[in-house]
Amino acid sequence: MKHKKFGTREIVLTAMLCAILLLMSFTPLGYLNIGPLAISFNMIPVAIAAIALGPVGGMILGGLFGITSFLQCVGIGGTSAMGVVLFGIDPVLAFVQRFFPRLLAGLLAGYVYKGVKRLSNATTAGFATGFSAALLNTVLFMSALILLFGRTEYMQNLMDGKNVFLFVCTFVGINAVVEMIATSLIVGVVGRVLSKFLNGR
């Protein structure tokens, strides 16, 4: 089995993508806040890392995204209305809920790219990776939210008697759709170029 090795190019690219992610996280470039949720475009550099650097690269960028997301719970790099409330309920669980879904989404996106590329080609795999990265981010984030905070008064008020599936669909709504479309298109184009550059094909 051929494993992705981190040489000079990969290290430089990782640093560049981390810098882009930090810029997006600490400026309005990365989020469009609407109510308690935000449309996030920060999975774009995560998905690009998953394509160009493999699952490990996706995991590194995903973990960084998770850290910046958690920092918003305490007003660093912007403020997440939901994050502030969750931090007040339980800071440790708020970290878990913000960090691990993003880390896992980046890791799994790398495997999606590898799997789809074996069955198709790099271009198709790039678009699939962008879509799956945004989808995984939403699914894992919401799953952790329900699992860790679902019984709290805050979440019960948000759910307002809805079943879990209906609540998730109505809560993320257009946010998730916009994220998936934007991430798919941008990652599909940029990821293809980077993959050819790094792999020489």
N, CA, C and O of each residue as an XYZ file, in Angstrom:
804
protein
N       0.848     -1.199      0.000
C       0.000      0.000      0.000
C       0.877      1.240      0.000
O       1.847      1.333      0.752
N       0.521      2.193     -0.857
C       1.299      3.431     -0.953
C       0.745      4.473     -0.007
O      -0.433      4.823     -0.084
N       1.573      4.967      0.875
C       1.141      5.966      1.851
C       1.616      7.353      1.430
O       2.688      7.508      0.844
N       0.807      8.343      1.736
C       1.181      9.734      1.460
C       2.311     10.149      2.395
O       2.186     10.076      3.617
N       3.428     10.592      1.789
C       4.562     11.039      2.567
C       4.600     12.562      2.561
O       4.344     13.199      1.539
N       4.926     13.136      3.724
C       4.982     14.591      3.851
C       6.410     15.065      3.606
O       7.254     15.035      4.501
N       6.661     15.501      2.376
C       7.933     16.106      2.045
C       7.843     17.609      2.174
O       6.916     18.134      2.791
N       8.819     18.309      1.585
C       8.854     19.761      1.695
C       7.611     20.403      1.083
O       7.021     21.309      1.670
N       7.216     19.925     -0.106
C       6.033     20.502     -0.750
C       4.786     20.340      0.106
O       3.983     21.264      0.241
N       4.634     19.146      0.686
C       3.450     18.871      1.497
C       3.434     19.711      2.772
O       2.381     20.187      3.196
N       4.595     19.888      3.373
C       4.674     20.698      4.589
C       4.347     22.158      4.278
O       3.624     22.815      5.027
N       4.889     22.657      3.162
C       4.601     24.038      2.769
C       3.126     24.211      2.462
O       2.519     25.204      2.866
N       2.541     23.253      1.749
C       1.126     23.337      1.416
C       0.259     23.274      2.669
O      -0.730     23.998      2.783
N       0.630     22.410      3.601
C      -0.109     22.329      4.862
C      -0.086     23.670      5.582
O      -1.112     24.138      6.076
N       1.088     24.280      5.638
C       1.210     25.587      6.301
C       0.368     26.641      5.589
O      -0.271     27.468      6.239
N       0.365     26.616      4.255
C      -0.421     27.583      3.496
C      -1.916     27.406      3.739
O      -2.645     28.380      3.930
N      -2.359     26.164      3.730
C      -3.775     25.896      3.951
C      -4.184     26.253      5.383
O      -5.286     26.751      5.611
N      -3.298     25.999      6.336
C      -3.579     26.400      7.721
C      -3.718     27.917      7.819
O      -4.601     28.423      8.511
N      -2.837     28.639      7.119
C      -2.900     30.105      7.142
C      -4.206     30.595      6.517
O      -4.836     31.520      7.030
N      -4.611     29.971      5.407
C      -5.878     30.345      4.763
C      -7.051     30.068      5.684
O      -7.965     30.885      5.800
N      -7.024     28.909      6.340
C      -8.106     28.555      7.259
C      -8.183     29.528      8.433
O      -9.275     29.930      8.837
N      -7.044     29.901      8.974
C      -7.030     30.861     10.080
C      -7.554     32.222      9.626
O      -8.297     32.886     10.349
N      -7.158     32.628      8.420
C      -7.660     33.898      7.884
C      -9.182     33.857      7.747
O      -9.872     34.809      8.112
N      -9.693     32.752      7.222
C     -11.134     32.612      7.056
C     -11.847     32.556      8.406
O     -12.944     33.092      8.561
N     -11.218     31.905      9.372
C     -11.850     31.729     10.683
C     -11.925     33.020     11.480
O     -12.869     33.232     12.240
N     -10.925     33.885     11.307
C     -10.846     35.094     12.118
C     -11.270     36.356     11.371
O     -11.068     37.473     11.847
N     -11.863     36.157     10.190
C     -12.425     37.271      9.423
C     -13.801     36.849      8.926
O     -14.164     35.678      9.038
N     -14.567     37.778      8.382
C     -15.893     37.416      7.844
C     -15.845     36.499      6.623
O     -16.893     36.060      6.151
N     -14.647     36.199      6.097
C     -14.543     35.360      4.908
C     -15.051     33.941      5.136
O     -15.540     33.297      4.208
N     -14.935     33.455      6.367
C     -15.230     32.047      6.615
C     -16.638     31.737      7.060
O     -17.070     30.588      6.976
N     -17.372     32.741      7.535
C     -18.700     32.493      8.094
C     -19.709     33.512      7.604
O     -19.395     34.684      7.396
N     -20.909     33.041      7.428
C     -22.049     33.921      7.215
C     -23.052     33.579      8.313
O     -23.771     32.584      8.221
N     -23.092     34.417      9.355
C     -23.917     34.115     10.524
C     -25.387     34.422     10.262
O     -25.754     35.522      9.848
N     -26.211     33.417     10.516
C     -27.657     33.551     10.395
C     -28.283     32.897     11.620
O     -28.320     31.671     11.720
N     -28.774     33.711     12.551
C     -29.372     33.169     13.772
C     -28.342     32.417     14.595
O     -27.186     32.834     14.660
N     -28.738     31.312     15.229
C     -27.825     30.560     16.085
C     -26.787     29.766     15.304
O     -25.762     29.376     15.862
N     -27.035     29.524     14.037
C     -26.098     28.786     13.200
C     -25.376     29.736     12.251
O     -25.751     30.899     12.105
N     -24.336     29.216     11.613
C     -23.605     30.005     10.621
C     -23.333     29.136      9.410
O     -23.023     27.951      9.529
N     -23.457     29.756      8.227
C     -22.997     29.081      7.020
C     -21.484     29.186      7.022
O     -20.933     30.286      6.986
N     -20.813     28.051      7.062
C     -19.353     28.044      7.162
C     -18.732     27.584      5.854
O     -19.162     26.594      5.260
N     -17.718     28.314      5.417
C     -16.971     27.929      4.228
C     -15.596     27.385      4.612
O     -14.737     27.197      3.750
N     -15.392     27.138      5.888
C     -14.081     26.695      6.363
C     -13.768     25.241      6.031
O     -12.629     24.803      6.192
N     -14.771     24.482      5.567
C     -14.468     23.120      5.138
C     -13.792     23.098      3.779
O     -13.306     22.052      3.348
N     -13.752     24.240      3.096
C     -13.100     24.270      1.781
C     -11.604     23.961      1.889
O     -11.138     23.044      1.213
N     -10.822     24.691      2.715
C      -9.412     24.310      2.844
C      -9.215     22.935      3.468
O      -8.222     22.263      3.188
N     -10.153     22.511      4.313
C     -10.057     21.162      4.898
C     -10.174     20.114      3.802
O      -9.388     19.168      3.757
N     -11.151     20.278      2.921
C     -11.351     19.318      1.840
C     -10.200     19.344      0.840
O      -9.802     18.303      0.316
N      -9.668     20.531      0.579
C      -8.524     20.633     -0.329
C      -7.322     19.898      0.264
O      -6.585     19.225     -0.456
N      -7.131     20.029      1.560
C      -6.049     19.293      2.228
C      -6.272     17.793      2.132
O      -5.323     17.032      1.944
N      -7.524     17.365      2.260
C      -7.842     15.938      2.168
C      -7.489     15.390      0.789
O      -7.074     14.238      0.665
N      -7.654     16.217     -0.254
C      -7.330     15.794     -1.615
C      -5.823     15.796     -1.849
O      -5.256     14.800     -2.298
N      -5.185     16.907     -1.546
C      -3.771     17.082     -1.876
C      -2.831     16.366     -0.911
O      -1.720     15.988     -1.283
N      -3.283     16.180      0.338
C      -2.398     15.636      1.372
C      -2.893     14.336      1.974
O      -2.223     13.752      2.825
N      -4.054     13.876      1.545
C      -4.573     12.617      2.050
C      -5.332     12.776      3.358
O      -5.513     13.890      3.848
N      -5.778     11.648      3.924
C      -6.561     11.691      5.166
C      -5.865     12.410      6.320
O      -6.519     13.091      7.111
N      -4.552     12.264      6.420
C      -3.830     12.933      7.507
C      -3.887     14.447      7.340
O      -4.088     15.176      8.311
N      -3.710     14.915      6.110
C      -3.814     16.345      5.861
C      -5.201     16.868      6.153
O      -5.360     17.941      6.737
N      -6.214     16.104      5.745
C      -7.586     16.490      6.054
C      -7.840     16.548      7.542
O      -8.541     17.433      8.033
N      -7.259     15.588      8.261
C      -7.430     15.549      9.711
C      -6.753     16.752     10.381
O      -7.309     17.336     11.311
N      -5.568     17.121      9.917
C      -4.854     18.261     10.494
C      -5.657     19.549     10.312
O      -5.851     20.312     11.258
N      -6.120     19.779      9.082
C      -6.899     20.991      8.816
C      -8.248     20.935      9.522
O      -8.735     21.952     10.018
N      -8.852     19.751      9.569
C     -10.122     19.611     10.277
C      -9.972     19.901     11.758
O     -10.832     20.538     12.367
N      -8.864     19.425     12.339
C      -8.614     19.698     13.750
C      -8.416     21.175     14.019
O      -8.887     21.701     15.027
N      -7.709     21.848     13.105
C      -7.515     23.291     13.257
C      -8.851     24.027     13.146
O      -9.114     24.961     13.904
N      -9.681     23.611     12.215
C     -11.013     24.192     12.090
C     -11.799     23.999     13.377
O     -12.493     24.909     13.831
N     -11.688     22.807     13.967
C     -12.386     22.529     15.216
C     -11.932     23.437     16.347
O     -12.744     23.891     17.153
N     -10.633     23.699     16.404
C     -10.096     24.575     17.449
C     -10.614     26.003     17.270
O     -11.030     26.641     18.237
N     -10.586     26.503     16.028
C     -11.070     27.864     15.798
C     -12.571     27.962     16.073
O     -13.057     28.994     16.535
N     -13.291     26.896     15.789
C     -14.730     26.878     16.073
C     -14.985     26.953     17.574
O     -15.890     27.652     18.029
N     -14.173     26.223     18.332
C     -14.319     26.263     19.789
C     -13.963     27.636     20.346
O     -14.604     28.114     21.282
N     -12.946     28.267     19.776
C     -12.538     29.583     20.260
C     -13.656     30.613     20.118
O     -13.716     31.578     20.879
N     -14.538     30.406     19.147
C     -15.675     31.315     18.996
C     -16.637     31.233     20.180
O     -17.422     32.152     20.419
N     -16.569     30.128     20.916
C     -17.417     29.990     22.106
C     -17.018     30.986     23.194
O     -17.817     31.313     24.072
N     -15.778     31.460     23.126
C     -15.301     32.424     24.121
C     -14.983     33.769     23.469
O     -14.275     34.595     24.044
N     -15.513     33.978     22.267
C     -15.393     35.284     21.615
C     -14.104     35.552     20.900
O     -13.814     36.704     20.578
N     -13.307     34.524     20.632
C     -12.052     34.707     19.906
C     -12.285     34.394     18.433
O     -12.704     33.288     18.092
N     -12.017     35.363     17.558
C     -12.246     35.164     16.138
C     -13.711     35.220     15.773
O     -14.153     34.541     14.847
N     -14.458     36.019     16.490
C     -15.899     36.076     16.272
C     -16.623     35.377     17.403
O     -15.997     34.776     18.277
N     -17.928     35.456     17.385
C     -18.716     34.849     18.453
C     -19.819     33.977     17.863
O     -20.561     34.403     16.979
N     -19.910     32.763     18.361
C     -20.995     31.861     17.989
C     -22.055     31.933     19.079
O     -21.788     31.608     20.236
N     -23.263     32.360     18.705
C     -24.339     32.477     19.697
C     -24.605     31.135     20.368
O     -24.751     31.059     21.588
N     -24.667     30.086     19.568
C     -24.882     28.759     20.134
C     -23.685     28.328     20.961
O     -23.848     27.774     22.048
N     -22.483     28.577     20.458
C     -21.277     28.163     21.165
C     -21.165     28.781     22.543
O     -20.743     28.119     23.491
N     -21.541     30.040     22.661
C     -21.501     30.720     23.955
C     -22.408     30.008     24.955
O     -22.028     29.791     26.106
N     -23.599     29.649     24.510
C     -24.550     28.965     25.398
C     -24.023     27.584     25.785
O     -24.065     27.205     26.956
N     -23.528     26.835     24.800
C     -23.027     25.492     25.086
C     -21.812     25.535     26.009
O     -21.666     24.685     26.888
N     -20.943     26.520     25.812
C     -19.779     26.678     26.688
C     -20.227     26.947     28.124
O     -19.628     26.448     29.076
N     -21.285     27.739     28.265
C     -21.811     28.028     29.594
C     -22.410     26.809     30.263
O     -22.395     26.700     31.489
N     -22.936     25.889     29.467
C     -23.516     24.660     30.023
C     -22.413     23.699     30.451
O     -22.438     23.178     31.566
N     -21.436     23.462     29.559
C     -20.332     22.542     29.869
C     -19.180     22.821     28.904
O     -19.252     22.427     27.740
N     -18.120     23.491     29.360
C     -17.006     23.847     28.469
C     -16.323     22.634     27.832
O     -15.938     22.686     26.664
N     -16.172     21.551     28.587
C     -15.496     20.359     28.053
C     -16.308     19.729     26.928
O     -15.770     19.403     25.870
N     -17.600     19.560     27.164
C     -18.452     18.988     26.129
C     -18.567     19.924     24.934
O     -18.701     19.469     23.799
N     -18.517     21.226     25.182
C     -18.545     22.192     24.074
C     -17.312     22.014     23.192
O     -17.405     22.097     21.967
N     -16.153     21.768     23.817
C     -14.940     21.525     23.038
C     -15.072     20.245     22.214
O     -14.754     20.224     21.025
N     -15.544     19.185     22.858
C     -15.722     17.908     22.158
C     -16.653     18.081     20.964
O     -16.378     17.575     19.876
N     -17.744     18.790     21.170
C     -18.748     18.972     20.128
C     -18.237     19.835     18.974
O     -18.644     19.644     17.828
N     -17.370     20.758     19.266
C     -16.843     21.652     18.238
C     -15.618     21.076     17.532
O     -15.420     21.318     16.341
N     -14.799     20.318     18.250
C     -13.508     19.882     17.717
C     -13.578     18.566     16.940
O     -13.171     18.510     15.780
N     -14.088     17.520     17.569
C     -13.978     16.183     16.986
C     -14.793     15.983     15.705
O     -14.319     15.280     14.813
N     -15.985     16.557     15.564
C     -16.683     16.400     14.288
C     -15.895     16.963     13.107
O     -15.895     16.376     12.025
N     -15.224     18.096     13.309
C     -14.454     18.702     12.220
C     -13.208     17.870     11.911
O     -12.851     17.687     10.747
N     -12.554     17.373     12.950
C     -11.389     16.523     12.759
C     -11.771     15.263     11.990
O     -11.086     14.887     11.038
N     -12.856     14.611     12.393
C     -13.315     13.393     11.723
C     -13.754     13.663     10.292
O     -13.492     12.859      9.397
N     -14.421     14.795     10.073
C     -14.877     15.137      8.729
C     -13.689     15.275      7.772
O     -13.749     14.807      6.635
N     -12.613     15.915      8.230
C     -11.425     16.052      7.405
C     -10.760     14.720      7.120
O     -10.336     14.460      5.994
N     -10.668     13.877      8.138
C     -10.067     12.551      7.978
C     -10.862     11.712      6.983
O     -10.293     11.131      6.059
N     -12.175     11.650      7.175
C     -13.026     10.825      6.313
C     -13.078     11.362      4.887
O     -13.190     10.588      3.936
N     -12.997     12.684      4.731
C     -12.986     13.264      3.393
C     -11.778     12.772      2.594
O     -11.870     12.563      1.385
N     -10.655     12.591      3.274
C      -9.470     12.056      2.614
C      -9.687     10.650      2.089
O      -9.215     10.303      1.006
N     -10.403      9.839      2.857
C     -10.704      8.476      2.411
C     -11.753      8.471      1.309
O     -11.720      7.612      0.428
N     -12.677      9.412      1.348
C     -13.652      9.536      0.261
C     -12.925      9.807     -1.049
O     -13.216      9.187     -2.072
N     -11.981     10.735     -1.011
C     -11.230     11.061     -2.223
C     -10.497      9.834     -2.768
O     -10.562      9.545     -3.963
N      -9.811      9.130     -1.900
C      -9.061      7.957     -2.327
C      -9.982      6.897     -2.913
O      -9.667      6.290     -3.937
N     -11.130      6.675     -2.257
C     -12.054      5.647     -2.708
C     -12.707      5.988     -4.040
O     -12.776      5.141     -4.931
N     -13.187      7.223     -4.183
C     -13.851      7.621     -5.432
C     -12.851      7.678     -6.576
O     -13.191      7.345     -7.711
N     -11.635      8.092     -6.295
C     -10.625      8.186     -7.348
C     -10.288      6.812     -7.917
O     -10.012      6.675     -9.109
N     -10.314      5.802     -7.063
C     -10.054      4.439     -7.547
C     -11.143      3.986     -8.513
O     -10.873      3.257     -9.467
N     -12.366      4.419     -8.261
C     -13.507      3.998     -9.072
C     -13.736      4.883    -10.280
O     -14.350      4.454    -11.258
N     -13.245      6.132    -10.225
C     -13.517      7.075    -11.299
C     -12.243      7.812    -11.687
O     -11.294      7.197    -12.174
N     -12.216      9.118    -11.476
C     -11.028      9.911    -11.801
C     -10.873     11.026    -10.775
O     -11.737     11.220     -9.920
N      -9.755     11.762    -10.868
C      -9.435     12.768     -9.860
C     -10.441     13.911     -9.852
O     -10.739     14.461     -8.792
N     -10.970     14.275    -11.019
C     -11.921     15.383    -11.081
C     -13.216     15.024    -10.365
O     -13.706     15.786     -9.532
N     -13.769     13.855    -10.696
C     -14.988     13.398    -10.028
C     -14.755     13.239     -8.533
O     -15.605     13.600     -7.719
N     -13.598     12.695     -8.178
C     -13.272     12.494     -6.765
C     -13.171     13.825     -6.031
O     -13.538     13.921     -4.861
N     -12.670     14.854     -6.720
C     -12.560     16.174     -6.099
C     -13.912     16.759     -5.754
O     -14.115     17.260     -4.648
N     -14.840     16.697     -6.698
C     -16.186     17.206     -6.429
C     -16.868     16.387     -5.335
O     -17.547     16.942     -4.471
N     -16.687     15.071     -5.372
C     -17.283     14.206     -4.357
C     -16.707     14.499     -2.979
O     -17.421     14.449     -1.978
N     -15.425     14.802     -2.930
C     -14.780     15.104     -1.656
C     -15.291     16.416     -1.083
O     -15.548     16.512      0.117
N     -15.438     17.424     -1.929
C     -15.987     18.696     -1.462
C     -17.384     18.535     -0.907
O     -17.707     19.068      0.155
N     -18.213     17.797     -1.627
C     -19.586     17.564     -1.181
C     -19.612     16.776      0.124
O     -20.319     17.139      1.064
N     -18.838     15.698      0.173
C     -18.865     14.836      1.364
C     -18.277     15.545      2.575
O     -18.733     15.325      3.697
N     -17.265     16.399      2.365
C     -16.667     17.118      3.490
C     -17.696     18.019      4.161
O     -17.808     18.042      5.387
N     -18.451     18.766      3.343
C     -19.478     19.644      3.898
C     -20.602     18.829      4.536
O     -21.108     19.190      5.598
N     -20.990     17.729      3.886
C     -22.053     16.881      4.425
C     -21.633     16.247      5.748
O     -22.389     16.258      6.719
N     -20.424     15.698      5.776
C     -19.923     15.071      7.003
C     -19.812     16.081      8.133
O     -20.137     15.775      9.281
N     -19.354     17.279      7.811
C     -19.244     18.313      8.830
C     -20.600     18.594      9.471
O     -20.710     18.689     10.694
N     -21.624     18.725      8.642
C     -22.966     19.006      9.149
C     -23.519     17.837      9.952
O     -24.035     18.022     11.054
N     -23.409     16.634      9.396
C     -23.969     15.446     10.061
C     -23.276     15.176     11.394
O     -23.935     14.921     12.402
N     -21.941     15.234     11.396
C     -21.202     14.949     12.628
C     -21.400     16.052     13.670
O     -21.533     15.773     14.861
N     -21.418     17.301     13.211
C     -21.632     18.431     14.122
C     -22.995     18.324     14.799
O     -23.100     18.461     16.018
N     -24.032     18.080     14.013
C     -25.379     17.995     14.561
C     -25.559     16.741     15.411
O     -26.263     16.773     16.420
N     -24.933     15.648     15.015
C     -25.016     14.419     15.808
C     -24.403     14.620     17.187
O     -24.965     14.200     18.198
N     -23.235     15.271     17.213
C     -22.586     15.543     18.495
C     -23.416     16.505     19.332
O     -23.490     16.373     20.554
N     -24.038     17.470     18.670
C     -24.886     18.438     19.376
C     -26.054     17.731     20.067
O     -26.336     17.980     21.240
N     -26.725     16.853     19.331
C     -27.873     16.127     19.890
C     -27.418     15.161     20.978
O     -28.041     15.070     22.035
N     -26.333     14.441     20.716
C     -25.853     13.435     21.662
C     -25.392     14.056     22.976
O     -25.700     13.537     24.049
N     -24.660     15.160     22.898
C     -24.051     15.746     24.091
C     -24.949     16.750     24.813
O     -24.863     16.914     26.030
N     -25.817     17.422     24.038
C     -26.611     18.496     24.645
C     -28.118     18.348     24.431
O     -28.893     19.226     24.810
N     -28.523     17.246     23.827
C     -29.919     17.078     23.466
C     -30.906     17.159     24.616
O     -32.055     17.555     24.418
N     -30.477     16.792     25.808
C     -31.385     16.790     26.963
C     -31.360     18.100     27.751
O     -32.079     18.246     28.739
N     -30.540     19.044     27.317
C     -30.475     20.309     28.047
C     -31.706     21.160     27.744
O     -32.365     20.977     26.721
N     -31.999     22.082     28.638
C     -33.155     22.958     28.444
C     -32.999     23.792     27.174
O     -33.969     24.033     26.455
N     -31.777     24.226     26.908
C     -31.517     25.030     25.717
C     -31.906     24.280     24.449
O     -32.605     24.817     23.590
N     -31.446     23.031     24.339
C     -31.747     22.254     23.149
C     -33.217     21.858     23.079
O     -33.805     21.832     21.998
N     -33.793     21.557     24.200
C     -35.209     21.201     24.212
C     -36.061     22.365     23.721
O     -37.054     22.162     23.023
N     -35.673     23.584     24.084
C     -36.398     24.760     23.603
C     -36.230     24.942     22.095
O     -37.173     25.316     21.397
N     -35.014     24.673     21.597
C     -34.782     24.780     20.162
C     -35.561     23.726     19.383
O     -36.098     24.000     18.310
N     -35.614     22.528     19.934
C     -36.303     21.437     19.257
C     -37.814     21.627     19.283
O     -38.508     21.221     18.351
N     -38.323     22.240     20.340
C     -39.736     22.607     20.424
C     -40.667     21.434     20.093
O     -41.647     21.588     19.365
N     -40.345     20.283     20.633
C     -41.205     19.112     20.460
C     -41.011     18.341     19.175
O     -41.651     17.307     18.986
N     -40.140     18.809     18.271
C     -39.904     18.089     17.012
C     -39.090     16.826     17.269
O     -38.319     16.758     18.227
N     -39.267     15.818     16.401
C     -38.386     14.660     16.498
C     -37.002     15.069     15.980
O     -36.853     16.096     15.317
N     -36.001     14.253     16.291
C     -34.612     14.629     16.008
C     -34.383     14.878     14.519
O     -33.755     15.869     14.147
N     -34.889     13.987     13.667
C     -34.654     14.117     12.231
C     -35.253     15.409     11.681
O     -34.600     16.131     10.928
N     -36.492     15.694     12.056
C     -37.156     16.911     11.589
C     -36.439     18.147     12.111
O     -36.295     19.135     11.392
N     -35.991     18.096     13.357
C     -35.279     19.234     13.938
C     -33.994     19.518     13.176
O     -33.708     20.668     12.845
N     -33.218     18.476     12.896
C     -31.946     18.665     12.192
C     -32.186     19.249     10.800
O     -31.490     20.174     10.382
N     -33.167     18.707     10.089
C     -33.451     19.183      8.725
C     -33.878     20.649      8.719
O     -33.416     21.428      7.886
N     -34.746     21.021      9.635
C     -35.228     22.408      9.666
C     -34.176     23.348     10.238
O     -34.124     24.519      9.862
N     -33.337     22.849     11.143
C     -32.357     23.703     11.805
C     -31.218     24.083     10.868
O     -30.824     25.247     10.808
N     -30.684     23.100     10.132
C     -29.563     23.400      9.241
C     -30.064     23.949      7.906
O     -29.459     24.859      7.338
N     -31.166     23.396      7.410
C     -31.844     23.895      6.229
C     -30.949     24.375      5.112
O     -30.077     23.648      4.638
N     -31.177     25.621      4.693
C     -30.461     26.210      3.570
C     -28.975     26.345      3.850
O     -28.165     26.346      2.922
N     -28.603     26.461      5.139
C     -27.182     26.575      5.494
C     -26.373     25.420      4.923
O     -25.349     25.624      4.270
N     -26.851     24.194      5.181
C     -26.127     23.002      4.741
C     -26.087     22.912      3.224
O     -25.071     22.515      2.654
N     -27.177     23.274      2.568
C     -27.235     23.216      1.107
C     -26.209     24.170      0.486
O     -25.482     23.796     -0.435
N     -26.156     25.396      0.995
C     -25.199     26.380      0.479
C     -23.763     25.907      0.713
O     -22.917     26.021     -0.174
N     -23.493     25.382      1.897
C     -22.159     24.877      2.206
C     -21.753     23.772      1.248
O     -20.634     23.776      0.736
N     -22.652     22.826      0.999
C     -22.320     21.686      0.142
C     -22.092     22.107     -1.298
O     -21.181     21.603     -1.956
N     -22.915     23.029     -1.797
C     -22.749     23.498     -3.176
C     -21.428     24.258     -3.329
O     -20.649     23.980     -4.240
N     -21.184     25.211     -2.437
C     -19.969     26.023     -2.528
C     -18.718     25.168     -2.377
O     -17.759     25.316     -3.135
N     -18.733     24.281     -1.401
C     -17.561     23.440     -1.159
C     -17.313     22.493     -2.316
O     -16.166     22.299     -2.719
N     -18.363     21.903     -2.856
C     -18.213     20.986     -3.989
C     -17.575     21.678     -5.185
O     -16.630     21.156     -5.778
N     -18.089     22.850     -5.541
C     -17.604     23.541     -6.732
C     -16.157     24.014     -6.575
O     -15.319     23.779     -7.446
N     -15.878     24.676     -5.466
C     -14.536     25.238     -5.274
C     -13.498     24.140     -5.085
O     -12.419     24.189     -5.675
N     -13.824     23.161     -4.273
C     -12.870     22.079     -4.004
C     -12.644     21.235     -5.254
O     -11.525     20.794     -5.514
N     -13.704     21.012     -6.025
C     -13.549     20.218     -7.236
C     -12.555     20.819     -8.204
O     -11.781     20.093     -8.827
N     -12.565     22.143     -8.343
C     -11.667     22.826     -9.272
C     -10.254     22.947     -8.693
O      -9.278     22.544     -9.325
N     -10.160     23.507     -7.485
C      -8.847     23.738     -6.879
C      -8.155     22.427     -6.534
O      -6.950     22.281     -6.741
N      -8.913     21.485     -6.014
C      -8.329     20.203     -5.626
C      -7.734     19.457     -6.798
O      -6.698     18.808     -6.654
N      -8.367     19.535     -7.958
C      -7.847     18.867     -9.153
C      -6.482     19.427     -9.542
O      -5.564     18.671     -9.859
N      -6.353     20.741     -9.518
C      -5.084     21.386     -9.886
C      -3.981     20.983     -8.903
O      -2.873     20.637     -9.311
N      -4.294     21.033     -7.611
C      -3.293     20.697     -6.600
C      -2.891     19.229     -6.665
O      -1.722     18.888     -6.485
N      -3.858     18.370     -6.922
C      -3.565     16.944     -7.008
C      -2.608     16.653     -8.156
O      -1.682     15.857     -8.008
N      -2.829     17.294     -9.301
C      -1.942     17.108    -10.444
C      -0.543     17.639    -10.159
O       0.453     17.035    -10.558
N      -0.477     18.757     -9.476
C       0.818     19.371     -9.162
C       1.633     18.493     -8.210
O       2.826     18.270     -8.417
N       0.961     17.997     -7.157
C       1.678     17.229     -6.141
C       2.027     15.816     -6.600
O       3.062     15.264     -6.228
N       1.143     15.244     -7.415
C       1.355     13.860     -7.816
C       2.006     13.709     -9.192
O       2.353     12.608     -9.620
N       2.160     14.848     -9.870
C       2.830     14.818    -11.150
C       2.037     14.141    -12.247
O       2.606     13.542    -13.161
N       0.678     14.241    -12.150
C      -0.157     13.619    -13.179
C      -1.473     14.361    -13.292
O      -2.321     13.993    -14.105
